[in-house]
């Protein structure tokens, strides 16, 4: 339930940046008038919003990017990749899982057209295994989702404010 209220709060203040504890963990100043806003939802496999999961339970991460303007906008990507996600312990910047680390994408310039107010959503399902193959242990974690227009400098910018990156969203494995 705390996730749903946090997500609602972030949505309501997203135009000015989400001033939350999770957002304050990001480096650099937020853009106070971004063209796009990016949000992240954590769900179970039935589509229900959740902020805690049993060990080994499948988790769905859903990143949405919205054109905030009343005119069409174009976003350019450097590859066929459209989204990315990472998970880290809540008290650390050590990345345990990075979705695209074992994915392959074509290196081509692509663009996405966004109509005024349009939202595009991308999701992945995660089995709670870290990049080293070990299962995630019980504990507190954060996840962040990205629209790939911004991912050219990942992982260096995992923790930097961007209109194409969500705030850090906390969740638990219990």
C-alpha positions as CSV (number, residue, x, y, z in Angstrom):
1,X,0.0,0.0,0.0
2,X,2.9,2.4,0.7
3,X,3.9,2.0,-2.9
4,X,0.5,3.0,-4.3
5,X,0.5,6.2,-2.2
6,X,4.1,7.0,-3.1
7,X,3.3,6.5,-6.8
8,X,0.2,8.7,-6.6
9,X,2.2,11.4,-4.8
10,X,4.9,11.2,-7.5
11,X,2.3,11.4,-10.2
12,X,0.6,14.4,-8.7
13,X,3.9,16.4,-8.3
14,X,5.7,15.0,-11.4
15,X,5.4,18.3,-13.3
16,X,7.7,19.9,-10.7
17,X,9.8,16.8,-10.0
18,X,8.9,14.3,-7.3
19,X,10.3,15.7,-4.0
20,X,10.5,12.5,-2.1
21,X,13.2,10.6,-0.1
22,X,13.7,8.3,-3.1
23,X,14.1,11.3,-5.5
24,X,16.5,13.0,-3.1
25,X,18.8,10.0,-3.5
26,X,19.5,11.0,-7.1
27,X,22.4,13.2,-8.1
28,X,22.2,16.6,-9.6
29,X,19.3,19.0,-9.7
30,X,16.0,17.9,-11.3
31,X,14.7,19.7,-14.3
32,X,11.7,21.6,-13.0
33,X,10.1,22.0,-16.4
34,X,10.8,18.8,-18.4
35,X,9.2,18.0,-21.8
36,X,8.8,14.4,-20.6
37,X,8.0,12.8,-17.2
38,X,8.9,9.2,-16.5
39,X,7.2,7.0,-13.9
40,X,7.6,3.5,-12.7
41,X,5.1,1.0,-11.4
42,X,5.8,-2.3,-9.7
43,X,3.3,-5.1,-10.1
44,X,2.7,-8.7,-9.6
45,X,2.0,-11.0,-12.5
46,X,-1.8,-10.4,-12.1
47,X,-1.3,-6.7,-12.7
48,X,-1.8,-5.6,-9.1
49,X,0.4,-2.8,-7.7
50,X,2.7,-4.2,-5.0
51,X,5.6,-3.0,-2.9
52,X,6.6,-6.4,-1.3
53,X,7.1,-9.8,-2.8
54,X,8.0,-13.3,-1.7
55,X,11.4,-14.6,-2.5
56,X,11.5,-15.9,-6.1
57,X,8.1,-14.4,-7.0
58,X,8.0,-12.8,-10.5
59,X,7.9,-9.0,-10.5
60,X,6.7,-6.8,-13.3
61,X,8.4,-3.4,-13.8
62,X,6.5,-1.0,-16.0
63,X,8.1,2.3,-17.0
64,X,5.9,5.0,-18.6
65,X,7.1,8.2,-20.4
66,X,4.7,11.0,-21.0
67,X,4.9,14.1,-23.2
68,X,3.9,16.9,-20.9
69,X,3.5,19.5,-23.7
70,X,0.4,20.4,-25.7
71,X,2.3,19.8,-29.0
72,X,3.9,16.7,-30.5
73,X,7.5,15.9,-29.5
74,X,10.1,13.6,-30.9
75,X,12.6,11.6,-28.7
76,X,15.7,10.1,-30.3
77,X,17.3,6.8,-29.2
78,X,20.7,5.5,-30.2
79,X,19.6,1.9,-30.6
80,X,16.5,-0.4,-30.8
81,X,16.4,-0.4,-27.0
82,X,13.3,1.3,-25.7
83,X,13.6,0.9,-21.9
84,X,15.9,-0.2,-19.1
85,X,15.6,-1.0,-15.4
86,X,18.0,-1.6,-12.5
87,X,17.7,-2.9,-8.9
88,X,20.0,-2.0,-6.0
89,X,19.9,-2.5,-2.3
90,X,18.0,0.4,-0.7
91,X,21.1,1.4,1.3
92,X,23.7,1.0,-1.5
93,X,24.5,2.1,-5.1
94,X,25.7,-1.4,-6.0
95,X,23.6,-2.5,-8.9
96,X,22.4,-6.1,-8.4
97,X,20.4,-6.4,-11.6
98,X,20.4,-4.4,-14.8
99,X,17.8,-5.6,-17.3
100,X,19.8,-4.7,-20.5
101,X,23.1,-6.2,-19.3
102,X,22.3,-9.5,-21.1
103,X,20.2,-8.1,-24.0
104,X,21.4,-7.2,-27.5
105,X,20.2,-4.2,-29.5
106,X,20.9,-2.9,-32.9
107,X,23.0,0.3,-32.9
108,X,20.8,2.5,-35.1
109,X,19.3,5.9,-34.6
110,X,15.6,5.6,-34.0
111,X,12.9,8.2,-33.1
112,X,9.7,7.9,-31.2
113,X,6.9,10.4,-31.9
114,X,4.8,11.5,-28.9
115,X,1.5,13.2,-29.6
116,X,0.6,16.0,-27.1
117,X,0.0,14.3,-23.7
118,X,0.8,10.8,-25.1
119,X,2.2,8.2,-22.8
120,X,4.2,5.2,-23.9
121,X,4.7,2.2,-21.6
122,X,7.3,-0.6,-21.5
123,X,7.4,-3.5,-19.1
124,X,9.7,-6.4,-18.2
125,X,9.2,-9.4,-15.9
126,X,12.0,-10.2,-13.5
127,X,12.6,-13.5,-11.6
128,X,14.6,-11.9,-8.7
129,X,17.9,-13.2,-9.9
130,X,20.9,-10.8,-9.8
131,X,23.2,-10.3,-12.7
132,X,25.6,-12.8,-11.1
133,X,22.9,-15.5,-11.2
134,X,22.3,-15.5,-7.4
135,X,18.7,-15.1,-6.1
136,X,17.9,-11.9,-4.4
137,X,17.8,-12.3,-0.6
138,X,15.1,-10.9,1.6
139,X,15.5,-7.2,2.2
140,X,14.8,-3.6,1.1
141,X,15.6,-2.6,-2.5
142,X,15.0,0.2,-5.0
143,X,14.3,0.0,-8.6
144,X,14.5,2.7,-11.3
145,X,13.1,2.6,-14.8
146,X,14.3,4.5,-17.9
147,X,13.0,5.3,-21.3
148,X,16.0,4.6,-23.6
149,X,16.4,8.1,-25.0
150,X,18.5,8.6,-22.0
151,X,20.4,5.4,-21.6
152,X,23.5,6.2,-23.7
153,X,25.5,6.9,-20.5
154,X,24.3,4.0,-18.4
155,X,25.4,2.7,-15.9
156,X,27.3,5.9,-15.0
157,X,24.1,7.8,-14.8
158,X,21.9,5.3,-13.0
159,X,21.6,7.7,-10.1
160,X,21.4,11.1,-11.9
161,X,18.2,13.1,-12.4
162,X,16.7,12.8,-15.9
163,X,13.3,13.4,-17.4
164,X,13.7,9.9,-19.0
165,X,14.4,8.2,-15.7
166,X,11.9,7.5,-12.9
167,X,12.5,8.3,-9.3
168,X,13.9,5.4,-7.2
169,X,11.0,3.2,-6.1
170,X,11.4,1.2,-2.9
171,X,10.2,-2.4,-2.6
172,X,10.8,-5.4,-0.3
173,X,11.5,-9.1,-0.6
174,X,10.0,-10.7,2.5
